[in-house]
């Protein structure tokens, strides 16, 4: 947990735009489910600004300020209120070759009248009563921050701490600065009288540059910069997700593994009285809360224990990327990933565990246009999944349902568990790990699109995620190609607002269906094989193949995946008019000369949401959800363009100018520690199976 991560100079810039305190208050409410008090807001407005101004005055405006930071990775699971450090200053040490970290307690006290002993827990502050001694607060934070569970564990660092009483003089807080006061690297106290000493010590603690790289290292250690999912799978040869599960994630995984050990039979030691209970786990959480990371970790650990496990999904793009990219050349690995519709006939014997990712994409019945009608499912698809295993895990986000036939809801799973007399265990995930860990960005997207009635609000840069609006599709493509060329993963996606032509001719040529003025680009290939003389990848690996950059993806080929940069084109299916969104259905016309379909009336061309299949309200909900999915695919930056001028103006008004130094995470601005090359798919050949292992990633291999 953290509320803000900005360089000192950028924090002052944000404050000058009157956006710092509202941003901090919104983040506070998200994490702690309560409004920030007036005194808390006043402290941010006064004390944070004082500290940032002093850093700039010391010529250390590059030092990163991590505001209201949790002391440990699993702080939200600790009994009692979470320990939040007012500010963590992060940079490089000017002499040592490692991180420099200072833990800071900001106090607006002007007077401290007494402290019973130098090590007493409490001090007396006139008008406020007894308060905890800041030196003891800092000691507790220091021990937590540097402990085996803390974010500095295993890093090369110099760490100290201080209390800053900028409203006080030495004489007014003598008990805190006198000869009997506590001493130590984390027990320093600065007052207004000691500002010159503070500036000198800041220069001694931090180098004049390199703070962004240091902050990147810390963010990774805090779990806010995850390894991309597919890279993590490749790095471990498909056996371990390499994700460090944190807080609620770890609790969910541990509970499922513990339950599996209790209810599933052990072939080596058959029980005299076998446990016949059926168990259903239902894990809910928004995009980026780590559902797939948990699922893949469970799969690896259960397989290592000799359990029979399948990983099912309703997403062809996600499964295809895992099967054809991570599992390239490994038939056994590929076959462990499957689809919801593949359980019309239950396996015999039943699986030990079936993990159902993206369960919001469950259908009412299992059907396929390539199957004979007699082979279609005859019972609810959720029942087929429960028939397939003893223990079933559903990962579900109702906010990502984008097709009218998708019926996966919390209620559906609850009803099915009751019918099967299964024990239902529910968990919810809240921590955000996609979009750079920026729940503020997720909240902004929901407000901008009006998802579930959320109100639009201005975007406030938080140092974790970047968003900008461009004036042309050519500019969007230039940015995406530039970042991909520099080593980032990047893709362009769009709303389903143009007809989609199947590959043409013997060479399987792609028609440039997405046409905006004189800018024409094709959709990703509607094909299961390579197109254009084997240079363009099929749809199932478009998201990860190096030649996928020249095509435009849609929600069906992007869902469940992520890239560093994502360019999102909004079409005429969702346009802003005044203070509301207007949703439109498109009409096509025949282009006889080209032999393809073109746009006659702008709007949606998604065949899944035709008027006969959904009414207007459901159409609006599905289009809104589709853009929500598309706008949450990036881990660093989203570039937005709308074909509608009024919609572009609306988005520009929410995003505002990108004025803050260094926050645009281009290759030029990105610190070296953040430039992690993406990995190629593994070579052909069967992988060794067995206990999970840790490997050092090959640093020079690149995919993109």
Rosetta blueprint (number, residue, H / E / L):
1 X L
2 X L
3 X L
4 X E
5 X E
6 X E
7 X E
8 X H
9 X H
10 X H
11 X H
12 X H
13 X H
14 X H
15 X H
16 X H
17 X L
18 X L
19 X L
20 X H
21 X H
22 X H
23 X H
24 X H
25 X H
26 X H
27 X H
28 X H
29 X H
30 X H
31 X H
32 X H
33 X L
34 X L
35 X L
36 X L
37 X L
38 X H
39 X H
40 X H
41 X H
42 X H
43 X H
44 X H
45 X H
46 X H
47 X H
48 X H
49 X H
50 X H
51 X H
52 X H
53 X H
54 X H
55 X H
56 X H
57 X H
58 X L
59 X L
60 X L
61 X L
62 X L
63 X L
64 X E
65 X E
66 X E
67 X E
68 X E
69 X E
70 X E
71 X L
72 X L
73 X L
74 X L
75 X H
76 X H
77 X H
78 X L
79 X L
80 X L
81 X L
82 X L
83 X L
84 X E
85 X E
86 X E
87 X E
88 X E
89 X E
90 X E
91 X E
92 X E
93 X L
94 X L
95 X L
96 X L
97 X L
98 X L
99 X E
100 X E
101 X E
102 X E
103 X E
104 X E
105 X E
106 X E
107 X L
108 X L
109 X L
110 X L
111 X L
112 X L
113 X L
114 X E
115 X L
116 X L
117 X L
118 X L
119 X L
120 X L
121 X L
122 X E
123 X E
124 X E
125 X E
126 X L
127 X L
128 X L
129 X E
130 X E
131 X E
132 X E
133 X L
134 X H
135 X H
136 X H
137 X H
138 X H
139 X H
140 X H
141 X H
142 X H
143 X H
144 X H
145 X H
146 X H
147 X L
148 X L
149 X L
150 X L
151 X L
152 X L
153 X L
154 X L
155 X L
156 X L
157 X E
158 X E
159 X E
160 X E
161 X E
162 X E
163 X E
164 X E
165 X E
166 X L
167 X L
168 X L
169 X L
170 X L
171 X H
172 X H
173 X H
174 X H
175 X H
176 X H
177 X H
178 X L
179 X L
180 X L
181 X L
182 X L
183 X L
184 X L
185 X L
186 X L
187 X L
188 X E
189 X E
190 X E
191 X E
192 X H
193 X H
194 X H
195 X H
196 X H
197 X H
198 X H
199 X H
200 X H
201 X H
202 X H
203 X H
204 X H
205 X H
206 X L
207 X L
208 X L
209 X L
210 X L
211 X H
212 X H
213 X H
214 X H
215 X H
216 X H
217 X H
218 X H
219 X H
220 X H
221 X H
222 X L
223 X L
224 X L
225 X L
226 X L
227 X L
228 X L
229 X H
230 X H
231 X H
232 X H
233 X H
234 X H
235 X H
236 X L
237 X L
238 X L
239 X L
240 X L
241 X L
242 X L
243 X L
244 X L
245 X L
246 X L
247 X H
248 X H
249 X H
250 X H
251 X H
252 X H
253 X H
254 X H
255 X H
256 X H
257 X H
258 X H
259 X H
260 X H
261 X H
262 X H
263 X H
264 X L
265 X L
266 X L
267 X L
268 X L
269 X L
270 X L
271 X L
272 X L
273 X L
274 X L
275 X L
276 X L
277 X L
278 X L
279 X E
280 X E
281 X E
282 X E
283 X E
284 X E
285 X E
286 X L
287 X L
288 X L
289 X L
290 X L
291 X H
292 X H
293 X H
294 X H
295 X H
296 X H
297 X H
298 X H
299 X H
300 X H
301 X H
302 X H
303 X H
304 X H
305 X L
306 X L
307 X L
308 X L
309 X E
310 X E
311 X E
312 X E
313 X E
314 X L
315 X L
316 X H
317 X H
318 X H
319 X H
320 X H
321 X H
322 X H
323 X H
324 X H
325 X H
326 X H
327 X L
328 X L
329 X L
330 X L
331 X H
332 X H
333 X H
334 X H
335 X H
336 X L
337 X E
338 X E
339 X E
340 X H
341 X H
342 X H
343 X H
344 X L
345 X L
346 X L
347 X L
348 X L
349 X L
350 X L
351 X E
352 X E
353 X E
354 X E
355 X E
356 X E
357 X E
358 X L
359 X H
360 X H
361 X H
362 X L
363 X E
364 X L
365 X L
366 X L
367 X L
368 X L
369 X L
370 X L
371 X L
372 X L
373 X H
374 X H
375 X H
376 X L
377 X L
378 X L
379 X L
380 X L
381 X H
382 X H
383 X H
384 X H
385 X H
386 X H
387 X H
388 X L
389 X E
390 X E
391 X E
392 X E
393 X E
394 X E
395 X E
396 X E
397 X L
398 X H
399 X H
400 X H
401 X L
402 X L
403 X L
404 X L
405 X L
406 X E
407 X L
408 X L
409 X L
410 X H
411 X H
412 X H
413 X H
414 X H
415 X H
416 X H
417 X H
418 X H
419 X H
420 X L
421 X L
422 X L
423 X E
424 X E
425 X E
426 X E
427 X E
428 X E
429 X E
430 X L
431 X L
432 X L
433 X L
434 X L
435 X H
436 X H
437 X H
438 X L
439 X H
440 X H
441 X H
442 X H
443 X H
444 X H
445 X H
446 X H
447 X H
448 X H
449 X H
450 X L
451 X H
452 X H
453 X H
454 X L
455 X L
456 X L
457 X L
458 X L
459 X L
460 X L
461 X L
462 X L
463 X L
464 X L
465 X L
466 X E
467 X E
468 X E
469 X E
470 X L
471 X L
472 X L
473 X H
474 X H
475 X H
476 X H
477 X H
478 X H
479 X H
480 X H
481 X H
482 X H
483 X H
484 X H
485 X H
486 X L
487 X L
488 X L
489 X L
490 X E
491 X E
492 X E
493 X E
494 X E
495 X L
496 X L
497 X L
498 X L
499 X L
500 X L
501 X L
502 X L
503 X L
504 X E
505 X L
506 X L
507 X L
508 X L
509 X E
510 X L
511 X L
512 X L
513 X L
514 X E
515 X E
516 X E
517 X L
518 X L
519 X E
520 X E
521 X E
522 X L
523 X E
524 X L
525 X E
526 X L
527 X L
528 X L
529 X L
530 X L
531 X E
532 X L
533 X L
534 X L
535 X L
536 X E
537 X L
538 X E
539 X H
540 X H
541 X H
542 X L
543 X L
544 X L
545 X L
546 X H
547 X H
548 X H
549 X L
550 X L
551 X L
552 X E
553 X E
554 X L
555 X H
556 X H
557 X H
558 X H
559 X L
560 X L
561 X L
562 X L
563 X E
564 X E
565 X E
566 X E
567 X E
568 X E
569 X E
570 X E
571 X L
572 X L
573 X L
574 X E
575 X E
576 X E
577 X E
578 X L
579 X L
580 X E
581 X E
582 X E
583 X E
584 X L
585 X E
586 X L
587 X E
588 X E
589 X E
590 X E
591 X E
592 X L
593 X L
594 X L
595 X L
596 X E
597 X E
598 X E
599 X E
600 X E
601 X E
602 X L
603 X L
604 X E
605 X L
606 X L
607 X H
608 X H
609 X H
610 X L
611 X L
612 X L
613 X L
614 X L
615 X L
616 X H
617 X H
618 X H
619 X H
620 X H
621 X H
622 X H
623 X H
624 X H
625 X H
626 X H
627 X H
628 X H
629 X H
630 X H
631 X L
632 X L
633 X L
634 X E
635 X E
636 X E
637 X E
638 X E
639 X E
640 X E
641 X E
642 X E
643 X L
644 X L
645 X H
646 X H
647 X H
648 X H
649 X H
650 X H
651 X H
652 X H
653 X H
654 X H
655 X H
656 X L
657 X L
658 X L
659 X L
660 X L
661 X L
662 X L
663 X L
664 X L
665 X L
666 X L
667 X L
668 X L
669 X L
670 X L
671 X L
672 X H
673 X H
674 X H
675 X L
676 X L
677 X L
678 X L
679 X L
680 X L
681 X L
682 X L
683 X L
684 X L
685 X L
686 X L
687 X L
688 X L
689 X L
690 X L
691 X L
692 X L
693 X L
694 X L
695 X L
696 X L
697 X L
698 X L
699 X L
700 X L
701 X L
702 X L
703 X L
704 X L
